[in-house]
Amino acid sequence: MDPVEIVQKEVQERRRAGRPPRALLSSARITRAALKLVTNDGYKGLTMAALAKSLNVAPSALYNHVSSKQDVLLLVEDHLMGKVDVSGFAGLPWTEAVTRWARSYRDVFASHLPLIPVIALLPVTNAPATITMYEAVTRGFQGAGWPEETIIDAVVALESFIYGSAYDVNAPADIFDAGDLAPTAPRFTAAVARRGAGGTGNAEIRNDADAAFELGLRAMVAGLAATLGPSAAPRH
């Protein structure tokens, strides 16, 4: 190799060495880091400074990708909503599809409990996976004959139940233990002791939280169909 080639090779190697092998940050990396912070430290632990530190970058580098904590939360919301199973709305009967969707939705957020109070109030604006999820749900409702003006109210009612049920998954086993006050509430205490004694034979039910969720979901699906669904739609 002649001297010119040697110099050219050294210049090329220095240029390659000066370039990062990949972008320092990406939406996916930011989302994963934000989820990890919330999991470890709760929602209050998710600050832009803490997020930048966890990514081993300067805050200024983080602000090149997201302009605010709201932007970070939007990434997190979209990531989680993208995990919710809407496949049933492509072909299953409405009751089965909405049941599959609700179960998946609850499971996703039961694993990310600190984010529920935030994401439940976060607009869906510019969140592609979230909008895709809602579009699939809406299409499924419409395909089942639901009046358009009732669909979003039904979805919101179901979501309220789903978020509450996600909390219940994480409730302590002795949440209904009356302790020393048990003698003053004998009926309640007896009902707590009998909880789940009958069994259901439902493979989806693994614990008390599942039993309560399945009971409530069946009631909600039947009730919504009876009051707002196609069978209740006014005849023209």
C-alpha beads as a LAMMPS data file, in Angstrom:
LAMMPS data file: protein, C-alpha beads

236 atoms
235 bonds

1 atom types
1 bond types

-500.0 500.0 xlo xhi
-500.0 500.0 ylo yhi
-500.0 500.0 zlo zhi

Masses

1 110.0

Atoms # bond

1 1 1 0.000 0.000 0.000
2 1 1 1.480 3.343 -1.062
3 1 1 1.662 6.357 1.305
4 1 1 -1.358 8.053 -0.307
5 1 1 -3.523 4.985 0.228
6 1 1 -2.360 4.746 3.839
7 1 1 -3.310 8.381 4.487
8 1 1 -6.695 7.922 2.803
9 1 1 -7.405 4.832 4.874
10 1 1 -6.499 6.655 8.104
11 1 1 -8.805 9.548 7.190
12 1 1 -11.675 7.161 6.478
13 1 1 -11.138 5.338 9.774
14 1 1 -11.107 8.625 11.696
15 1 1 -14.347 9.665 10.019
16 1 1 -15.988 6.353 10.859
17 1 1 -14.762 6.577 14.443
18 1 1 -16.266 10.041 14.775
19 1 1 -19.718 8.913 13.702
20 1 1 -22.002 7.145 16.161
21 1 1 -22.975 3.674 14.913
22 1 1 -26.642 4.649 15.303
23 1 1 -28.696 7.588 16.439
24 1 1 -28.165 8.308 20.093
25 1 1 -31.899 8.581 20.669
26 1 1 -35.049 7.302 19.068
27 1 1 -38.714 7.326 19.966
28 1 1 -38.491 3.653 20.913
29 1 1 -35.530 4.207 23.266
30 1 1 -37.203 7.181 24.895
31 1 1 -40.418 5.215 25.372
32 1 1 -38.641 2.221 26.925
33 1 1 -36.687 4.451 29.285
34 1 1 -39.819 6.353 30.313
35 1 1 -41.700 3.133 31.042
36 1 1 -38.793 1.838 33.112
37 1 1 -38.680 5.068 35.143
38 1 1 -42.397 4.913 35.879
39 1 1 -42.201 1.235 36.782
40 1 1 -39.333 1.811 39.204
41 1 1 -40.165 5.253 40.611
42 1 1 -43.819 5.919 39.832
43 1 1 -45.218 8.673 37.689
44 1 1 -43.550 11.400 39.783
45 1 1 -40.205 9.855 38.924
46 1 1 -40.752 10.600 35.248
47 1 1 -39.105 13.973 34.748
48 1 1 -37.222 15.207 31.717
49 1 1 -34.033 15.437 33.774
50 1 1 -34.406 11.887 35.093
51 1 1 -35.240 10.611 31.629
52 1 1 -32.184 12.257 30.077
53 1 1 -29.988 10.817 32.827
54 1 1 -31.391 7.323 32.328
55 1 1 -30.623 7.613 28.618
56 1 1 -27.117 8.884 29.382
57 1 1 -27.619 12.033 27.329
58 1 1 -27.777 15.721 28.083
59 1 1 -31.285 17.181 28.504
60 1 1 -30.649 19.266 25.401
61 1 1 -30.262 16.075 23.367
62 1 1 -33.566 14.792 24.697
63 1 1 -35.305 18.042 23.780
64 1 1 -34.152 17.548 20.201
65 1 1 -36.559 14.601 20.032
66 1 1 -39.405 15.535 22.385
67 1 1 -40.380 19.059 23.326
68 1 1 -42.008 18.297 26.681
69 1 1 -43.054 15.665 29.160
70 1 1 -46.426 15.662 27.409
71 1 1 -44.692 14.421 24.270
72 1 1 -43.052 11.627 26.253
73 1 1 -46.396 10.597 27.716
74 1 1 -47.880 10.550 24.233
75 1 1 -45.168 8.110 23.145
76 1 1 -45.879 5.942 26.180
77 1 1 -49.636 6.052 25.606
78 1 1 -49.215 5.047 21.983
79 1 1 -46.859 2.212 22.903
80 1 1 -49.304 0.755 25.425
81 1 1 -52.411 1.204 23.297
82 1 1 -50.614 -0.561 20.475
83 1 1 -50.485 -3.658 22.687
84 1 1 -54.262 -3.832 23.161
85 1 1 -55.767 -6.708 21.153
86 1 1 -58.388 -5.521 18.662
87 1 1 -58.179 -8.571 16.404
88 1 1 -61.610 -9.816 17.431
89 1 1 -63.330 -6.895 15.756
90 1 1 -62.181 -8.197 12.376
91 1 1 -64.567 -11.136 12.402
92 1 1 -65.872 -12.270 15.781
93 1 1 -69.395 -11.502 16.987
94 1 1 -69.517 -8.153 18.785
95 1 1 -69.877 -9.621 22.292
96 1 1 -66.829 -11.863 21.822
97 1 1 -64.776 -9.137 20.168
98 1 1 -65.426 -6.539 22.850
99 1 1 -64.736 -9.112 25.570
100 1 1 -61.360 -9.992 24.028
101 1 1 -60.518 -6.302 23.671
102 1 1 -61.482 -5.501 27.271
103 1 1 -59.470 -8.384 28.706
104 1 1 -56.386 -7.367 26.758
105 1 1 -56.839 -3.703 27.665
106 1 1 -57.074 -4.522 31.367
107 1 1 -54.001 -6.759 31.261
108 1 1 -51.896 -4.088 29.530
109 1 1 -52.718 -1.410 32.072
110 1 1 -52.647 -3.696 35.100
111 1 1 -48.933 -3.983 34.324
112 1 1 -48.499 -0.188 34.145
113 1 1 -50.717 0.983 36.976
114 1 1 -48.993 4.329 37.758
115 1 1 -49.781 5.547 34.246
116 1 1 -53.547 5.048 34.398
117 1 1 -54.415 8.416 36.007
118 1 1 -52.341 10.173 33.363
119 1 1 -53.164 8.232 30.223
120 1 1 -56.873 8.048 31.035
121 1 1 -56.930 11.852 30.726
122 1 1 -54.426 12.227 27.885
123 1 1 -55.791 13.363 24.503
124 1 1 -55.254 10.916 21.672
125 1 1 -54.142 13.679 19.308
126 1 1 -51.264 12.604 17.041
127 1 1 -50.987 9.147 18.630
128 1 1 -51.088 6.782 15.618
129 1 1 -51.303 3.423 17.416
130 1 1 -53.982 4.774 19.743
131 1 1 -56.049 6.131 16.863
132 1 1 -55.640 2.824 15.018
133 1 1 -56.921 0.954 18.062
134 1 1 -59.979 3.185 18.403
135 1 1 -60.651 2.984 14.671
136 1 1 -60.716 -0.819 14.835
137 1 1 -63.057 -0.745 17.831
138 1 1 -65.374 1.779 16.171
139 1 1 -65.449 -0.242 12.960
140 1 1 -66.379 -3.326 14.973
141 1 1 -69.219 -1.510 16.727
142 1 1 -70.519 -0.148 13.446
143 1 1 -70.311 -3.554 11.806
144 1 1 -72.466 -4.945 14.602
145 1 1 -75.115 -2.338 13.861
146 1 1 -74.521 0.121 16.678
147 1 1 -75.941 3.612 16.130
148 1 1 -72.969 5.886 15.522
149 1 1 -73.988 8.365 18.219
150 1 1 -73.789 5.692 20.949
151 1 1 -70.403 4.158 20.145
152 1 1 -67.994 6.504 21.935
153 1 1 -70.148 6.665 25.066
154 1 1 -70.138 2.861 25.189
155 1 1 -66.346 2.746 24.729
156 1 1 -65.820 5.330 27.500
157 1 1 -68.083 3.389 29.855
158 1 1 -66.137 0.210 29.176
159 1 1 -62.792 1.984 29.634
160 1 1 -63.885 3.344 33.020
161 1 1 -64.615 -0.209 34.123
162 1 1 -61.386 -1.540 32.588
163 1 1 -59.160 1.001 34.346
164 1 1 -60.824 0.288 37.700
165 1 1 -60.386 -3.434 37.139
166 1 1 -56.692 -2.900 36.386
167 1 1 -56.326 -1.384 39.853
168 1 1 -58.129 -4.366 41.360
169 1 1 -55.542 -6.732 39.861
170 1 1 -52.966 -5.033 42.070
171 1 1 -55.075 -4.847 45.227
172 1 1 -53.816 -6.691 48.336
173 1 1 -55.361 -10.083 49.031
174 1 1 -56.735 -8.899 52.384
175 1 1 -58.369 -5.743 51.063
176 1 1 -61.773 -6.791 52.442
177 1 1 -60.516 -8.049 55.820
178 1 1 -62.625 -6.266 58.428
179 1 1 -60.177 -7.145 61.194
180 1 1 -61.453 -6.463 64.694
181 1 1 -64.621 -4.986 63.241
182 1 1 -65.718 -8.287 61.698
183 1 1 -68.339 -8.967 64.438
184 1 1 -70.034 -5.672 63.565
185 1 1 -70.413 -6.678 59.918
186 1 1 -71.254 -10.395 59.987
187 1 1 -72.955 -10.526 56.588
188 1 1 -70.115 -8.729 54.841
189 1 1 -67.513 -10.888 56.613
190 1 1 -69.335 -14.087 55.658
191 1 1 -69.638 -12.966 52.027
192 1 1 -65.916 -12.208 51.908
193 1 1 -65.138 -15.635 53.326
194 1 1 -67.351 -17.282 50.712
195 1 1 -65.917 -15.316 47.810
196 1 1 -65.043 -17.668 44.976
197 1 1 -66.256 -20.746 46.814
198 1 1 -68.635 -21.776 44.063
199 1 1 -66.086 -21.898 41.257
200 1 1 -66.904 -20.981 37.684
201 1 1 -65.136 -23.401 35.372
202 1 1 -63.975 -20.390 33.349
203 1 1 -60.349 -20.752 32.286
204 1 1 -59.993 -16.958 32.216
205 1 1 -60.563 -16.767 35.968
206 1 1 -57.349 -17.215 37.917
207 1 1 -58.070 -15.201 41.068
208 1 1 -60.629 -12.977 42.780
209 1 1 -59.744 -9.994 40.589
210 1 1 -60.428 -12.039 37.467
211 1 1 -63.716 -13.282 38.867
212 1 1 -64.894 -9.756 39.604
213 1 1 -63.740 -8.538 36.200
214 1 1 -65.463 -11.330 34.275
215 1 1 -68.707 -10.862 36.216
216 1 1 -68.671 -7.114 35.640
217 1 1 -67.669 -7.429 31.993
218 1 1 -70.500 -9.856 31.224
219 1 1 -72.957 -7.519 32.901
220 1 1 -71.612 -4.459 31.096
221 1 1 -71.584 -6.070 27.674
222 1 1 -75.113 -7.389 28.101
223 1 1 -76.324 -4.121 29.581
224 1 1 -74.778 -1.944 26.895
225 1 1 -76.176 -4.143 24.146
226 1 1 -79.621 -3.967 25.727
227 1 1 -79.670 -0.201 26.236
228 1 1 -77.495 1.274 23.487
229 1 1 -76.761 -1.499 21.022
230 1 1 -78.441 -2.469 17.788
231 1 1 -81.350 -4.257 19.507
232 1 1 -82.256 -0.993 21.247
233 1 1 -81.832 1.241 18.224
234 1 1 -85.010 3.082 17.247
235 1 1 -86.822 1.588 14.273
236 1 1 -87.437 3.857 11.286

Bonds

1 1 1 2
2 1 2 3
3 1 3 4
4 1 4 5
5 1 5 6
6 1 6 7
7 1 7 8
8 1 8 9
9 1 9 10
10 1 10 11
11 1 11 12
12 1 12 13
13 1 13 14
14 1 14 15
15 1 15 16
16 1 16 17
17 1 17 18
18 1 18 19
19 1 19 20
20 1 20 21
21 1 21 22
22 1 22 23
23 1 23 24
24 1 24 25
25 1 25 26
26 1 26 27
27 1 27 28
28 1 28 29
29 1 29 30
30 1 30 31
31 1 31 32
32 1 32 33
33 1 33 34
34 1 34 35
35 1 35 36
36 1 36 37
37 1 37 38
38 1 38 39
39 1 39 40
40 1 40 41
41 1 41 42
42 1 42 43
43 1 43 44
44 1 44 45
45 1 45 46
46 1 46 47
47 1 47 48
48 1 48 49
49 1 49 50
50 1 50 51
51 1 51 52
52 1 52 53
53 1 53 54
54 1 54 55
55 1 55 56
56 1 56 57
57 1 57 58
58 1 58 59
59 1 59 60
60 1 60 61
61 1 61 62
62 1 62 63
63 1 63 64
64 1 64 65
65 1 65 66
66 1 66 67
67 1 67 68
68 1 68 69
69 1 69 70
70 1 70 71
71 1 71 72
72 1 72 73
73 1 73 74
74 1 74 75
75 1 75 76
76 1 76 77
77 1 77 78
78 1 78 79
79 1 79 80
80 1 80 81
81 1 81 82
82 1 82 83
83 1 83 84
84 1 84 85
85 1 85 86
86 1 86 87
87 1 87 88
88 1 88 89
89 1 89 90
90 1 90 91
91 1 91 92
92 1 92 93
93 1 93 94
94 1 94 95
95 1 95 96
96 1 96 97
97 1 97 98
98 1 98 99
99 1 99 100
100 1 100 101
101 1 101 102
102 1 102 103
103 1 103 104
104 1 104 105
105 1 105 106
106 1 106 107
107 1 107 108
108 1 108 109
109 1 109 110
110 1 110 111
111 1 111 112
112 1 112 113
113 1 113 114
114 1 114 115
115 1 115 116
116 1 116 117
117 1 117 118
118 1 118 119
119 1 119 120
120 1 120 121
121 1 121 122
122 1 122 123
123 1 123 124
124 1 124 125
125 1 125 126
126 1 126 127
127 1 127 128
128 1 128 129
129 1 129 130
130 1 130 131
131 1 131 132
132 1 132 133
133 1 133 134
134 1 134 135
135 1 135 136
136 1 136 137
137 1 137 138
138 1 138 139
139 1 139 140
140 1 140 141
141 1 141 142
142 1 142 143
143 1 143 144
144 1 144 145
145 1 145 146
146 1 146 147
147 1 147 148
148 1 148 149
149 1 149 150
150 1 150 151
151 1 151 152
152 1 152 153
153 1 153 154
154 1 154 155
155 1 155 156
156 1 156 157
157 1 157 158
158 1 158 159
159 1 159 160
160 1 160 161
161 1 161 162
162 1 162 163
163 1 163 164
164 1 164 165
165 1 165 166
166 1 166 167
167 1 167 168
168 1 168 169
169 1 169 170
170 1 170 171
171 1 171 172
172 1 172 173
173 1 173 174
174 1 174 175
175 1 175 176
176 1 176 177
177 1 177 178
178 1 178 179
179 1 179 180
180 1 180 181
181 1 181 182
182 1 182 183
183 1 183 184
184 1 184 185
185 1 185 186
186 1 186 187
187 1 187 188
188 1 188 189
189 1 189 190
190 1 190 191
191 1 191 192
192 1 192 193
193 1 193 194
194 1 194 195
195 1 195 196
196 1 196 197
197 1 197 198
198 1 198 199
199 1 199 200
200 1 200 201
201 1 201 202
202 1 202 203
203 1 203 204
204 1 204 205
205 1 205 206
206 1 206 207
207 1 207 208
208 1 208 209
209 1 209 210
210 1 210 211
211 1 211 212
212 1 212 213
213 1 213 214
214 1 214 215
215 1 215 216
216 1 216 217
217 1 217 218
218 1 218 219
219 1 219 220
220 1 220 221
221 1 221 222
222 1 222 223
223 1 223 224
224 1 224 225
225 1 225 226
226 1 226 227
227 1 227 228
228 1 228 229
229 1 229 230
230 1 230 231
231 1 231 232
232 1 232 233
233 1 233 234
234 1 234 235
235 1 235 236
